[in-house]
Amino acid sequence: MIKTRSILLYSLMACMPAVSSAGDAEAGKAKSSTCAACHGAEGISPNDMWPNLAGQKEGYLVKQLKDFRDGNRKDPMMAPMASPLSDDDIANLAAYFSSL
């Protein structure tokens, strides 16, 4: 029974995408001042209209920022904030906010 569980576990792990933390949290912190206006200096929003970024999953933050930047997700306030971000900027911001 244990051998079967081990084989199943390894099979499942082989199918899962690799998760890497490619972003640089320090670089993300340096870039985060624009985000702080709405999402708070430490990623905790002072307003219920905007979500907290602190502690969000890194992959989630990357996806949302890329979607705003690329026009796949529409928001009149976020689109101009995300449009100048490079993939590296997004990875760094995601690394920073997910580390909080």
Order of alpha helices (4+ residues) and beta strands (2+ residues): alpha-alpha-alpha-alpha-alpha-alpha
